[in-house]
Amino acid sequence: MKKPLNIIGHRKIFLFISSFFVLVSIISLIVFGFRTTVDFSGGTMWQIKFEKSEITVPELEGFFKAENISVAVTREASGIFILRLKELTESDHQRFAALFKQKLGNFEELRFDSLSPSIGKELARKSIWAMILTLAAIGLYVTWAFRKVSYPLKSWKYGAIVLVTLFHDVIIPIGVFSLLGQFLKIDIDPTFIAAILAIMGFSVNDTIVVFDRIRENLTRLNIKEGFDKIVNQSLNETLARSLNTNLTVFLVLLALYFLGPLSLQSFSLALLIGTVAGSYSSIFIASPLLVEWHNRDKKGR
């Protein structure tokens, strides 16, 4: 018979690794914040591609400087320029488009978004509330689902640990995108929020599968064997299923990132990072935290 992996025995190592990445993500978020699209910050984002390949960033910046307009210009590897400037009216949009053709040559307009700052702030506020309410609903649901579990841990503690692991799963992709925004000029948009909400749903599903096996084993096995041994056995029984499911999702997201449309790259990248973080937390964080909480309760008695 194959010897089970001693995941719980090495839990402090796994918890330390997660704590490190969470801390780095929080620091990055505090220090750098986010680089957002106009959907959140307001203003205009104009994505264009010129027929002339020799058009440069300084040339575009000089064009707007001559019009007394402040602009931030980013050039992507594919020769696409992203212009960020104040909110433009449709008449200004058409006027600048005509001037582009006159002074810089023909171009293809790939995207033009213009929003007032008030709308952007409202969208950001609603996005934050959506994440908070989702977390609260998931925590309450898990507490209710495990309401018949009272020994050796109360059901609300399962719900609390699910919230901790969900925070772990969302703060890491948030921290990564904070760093990407600072160093690679990658923005977050509403699809990023959708990805974060999807990560929550995916991660909690995997965690509940493990918790449910722990609940089954608590009724089937003798608790005198040790809570940590029962949890470790439950993890080993669900490990193959978790890895196979997560690997399948990971491969699909990998294909979407490299082969899918450019507009979905941020979405698929956030999901990729969140899937890895969620897979890790479901196995190496949630259940070890159950054991840690149980051990602290025993010492407090």
Solvent accessible surface area in square Angstrom, and as a share of the most:
residue,aa,sasa,rsa
1,M,243,1.08
2,K,178,0.75
3,K,173,0.73
4,P,79,0.50
5,L,99,0.49
6,N,83,0.43
7,I,7,0.03
8,I,5,0.02
9,G,48,0.46
10,H,93,0.41
11,R,39,0.14
12,K,137,0.58
13,I,99,0.50
14,F,39,0.16
15,L,34,0.17
16,F,144,0.60
17,I,66,0.34
18,S,7,0.05
19,S,65,0.42
20,F,107,0.45
21,F,103,0.43
22,V,26,0.15
23,L,103,0.51
24,V,57,0.33
25,S,6,0.04
26,I,57,0.29
27,I,90,0.45
28,S,4,0.03
29,L,55,0.27
30,I,135,0.69
31,V,97,0.56
32,F,75,0.31
33,G,24,0.23
34,F,77,0.32
35,R,57,0.21
36,T,37,0.22
37,T,6,0.03
38,V,6,0.04
39,D,22,0.11
40,F,17,0.07
41,S,64,0.41
42,G,13,0.12
43,G,6,0.06
44,T,1,0.00
45,M,6,0.03
46,W,0,0.00
47,Q,24,0.11
48,I,0,0.00
49,K,83,0.35
50,F,13,0.05
51,E,129,0.58
52,K,97,0.41
53,S,90,0.58
54,E,116,0.52
55,I,5,0.02
56,T,61,0.36
57,V,39,0.22
58,P,93,0.59
59,E,76,0.34
60,L,0,0.00
61,E,70,0.32
62,G,37,0.35
63,F,17,0.07
64,F,0,0.00
65,K,158,0.67
66,A,80,0.62
67,E,52,0.23
68,N,142,0.73
69,I,21,0.11
70,S,101,0.65
71,V,27,0.16
72,A,51,0.39
73,V,18,0.10
74,T,33,0.19
75,R,99,0.36
76,E,54,0.24
77,A,120,0.93
78,S,66,0.42
79,G,16,0.15
80,I,16,0.08
81,F,3,0.01
82,I,18,0.09
83,L,0,0.00
84,R,39,0.14
85,L,15,0.07
86,K,125,0.53
87,E,85,0.38
88,L,7,0.04
89,T,82,0.48
90,E,103,0.46
91,S,82,0.53
92,D,41,0.21
93,H,14,0.06
94,Q,101,0.45
95,R,112,0.41
96,F,0,0.00
97,A,16,0.13
98,A,60,0.47
99,L,32,0.16
100,F,0,0.00
101,K,113,0.48
102,Q,140,0.62
103,K,116,0.49
104,L,10,0.05
105,G,16,0.15
106,N,81,0.42
107,F,29,0.12
108,E,100,0.45
109,E,74,0.33
110,L,72,0.36
111,R,84,0.31
112,F,45,0.19
113,D,39,0.20
114,S,37,0.24
115,L,47,0.24
116,S,28,0.18
117,P,70,0.44
118,S,79,0.51
119,I,94,0.48
120,G,0,0.00
121,K,145,0.61
122,E,68,0.30
123,L,60,0.30
124,A,31,0.24
125,R,121,0.44
126,K,113,0.48
127,S,11,0.07
128,I,94,0.48
129,W,129,0.45
130,A,37,0.28
131,M,34,0.15
132,I,83,0.42
133,L,110,0.55
134,T,41,0.24
135,L,43,0.21
136,A,48,0.37
137,A,60,0.47
138,I,23,0.12
139,G,5,0.05
140,L,131,0.65
141,Y,118,0.45
142,V,0,0.00
143,T,39,0.23
144,W,148,0.52
145,A,23,0.17
146,F,2,0.01
147,R,120,0.44
148,K,171,0.72
149,V,14,0.08
150,S,70,0.45
151,Y,139,0.53
152,P,10,0.06
153,L,1,0.01
154,K,110,0.47
155,S,18,0.12
156,W,133,0.47
157,K,24,0.10
158,Y,0,0.00
159,G,2,0.02
160,A,29,0.23
161,I,4,0.02
162,V,0,0.00
163,L,62,0.31
164,V,79,0.45
165,T,1,0.01
166,L,1,0.00
167,F,91,0.38
168,H,10,0.04
169,D,0,0.00
170,V,9,0.05
171,I,11,0.05
172,I,23,0.12
173,P,0,0.00
174,I,20,0.10
175,G,1,0.01
176,V,44,0.25
177,F,1,0.00
178,S,1,0.01
179,L,59,0.30
180,L,33,0.17
181,G,5,0.05
182,Q,79,0.35
183,F,129,0.54
184,L,116,0.57
185,K,104,0.44
186,I,51,0.26
187,D,20,0.10
188,I,9,0.05
189,D,20,0.10
190,P,52,0.32
191,T,44,0.26
192,F,3,0.01
193,I,22,0.11
194,A,48,0.37
195,A,0,0.00
196,I,0,0.00
197,L,58,0.29
198,A,46,0.36
199,I,2,0.01
200,M,1,0.00
201,G,39,0.37
202,F,47,0.20
203,S,0,0.00
204,V,18,0.10
205,N,77,0.40
206,D,4,0.02
207,T,1,0.01
208,I,39,0.20
209,V,38,0.22
210,V,1,0.00
211,F,0,0.00
212,D,41,0.21
213,R,79,0.29
214,I,0,0.00
215,R,72,0.26
216,E,86,0.39
217,N,1,0.00
218,L,27,0.13
219,T,116,0.68
220,R,148,0.54
221,L,39,0.19
222,N,82,0.42
223,I,49,0.25
224,K,178,0.76
225,E,92,0.41
226,G,21,0.20
227,F,7,0.03
228,D,59,0.31
229,K,136,0.58
230,I,1,0.01
231,V,0,0.00
232,N,18,0.09
233,Q,68,0.30
234,S,0,0.00
235,L,1,0.01
236,N,37,0.19
237,E,70,0.32
238,T,7,0.04
239,L,25,0.12
240,A,66,0.51
241,R,100,0.37
242,S,1,0.00
243,L,92,0.46
244,N,97,0.50
245,T,51,0.30
246,N,8,0.04
247,L,101,0.50
248,T,83,0.48
249,V,45,0.26
250,F,60,0.25
251,L,99,0.49
252,V,95,0.55
253,L,15,0.07
254,L,60,0.30
255,A,48,0.37
256,L,53,0.26
257,Y,52,0.20
258,F,140,0.58
259,L,152,0.76
260,G,23,0.22
261,P,76,0.48
262,L,98,0.49
263,S,85,0.55
264,L,60,0.30
265,Q,58,0.26
266,S,25,0.16
267,F,45,0.19
268,S,0,0.00
269,L,34,0.17
270,A,0,0.00
271,L,23,0.12
272,L,13,0.07
273,I,34,0.17
274,G,0,0.00
275,T,6,0.03
276,V,82,0.47
277,A,8,0.06
278,G,0,0.00
279,S,17,0.11
280,Y,54,0.20
281,S,0,0.00
282,S,0,0.00
283,I,3,0.02
284,F,46,0.19
285,I,6,0.03
286,A,0,0.00
287,S,0,0.00
288,P,0,0.00
289,L,42,0.21
290,L,0,0.00
291,V,0,0.00
292,E,26,0.12
293,W,69,0.24
294,H,18,0.08
295,N,42,0.22
296,R,167,0.61
297,D,36,0.19
298,K,108,0.46
299,K,172,0.73
300,G,69,0.66
301,R,189,0.69
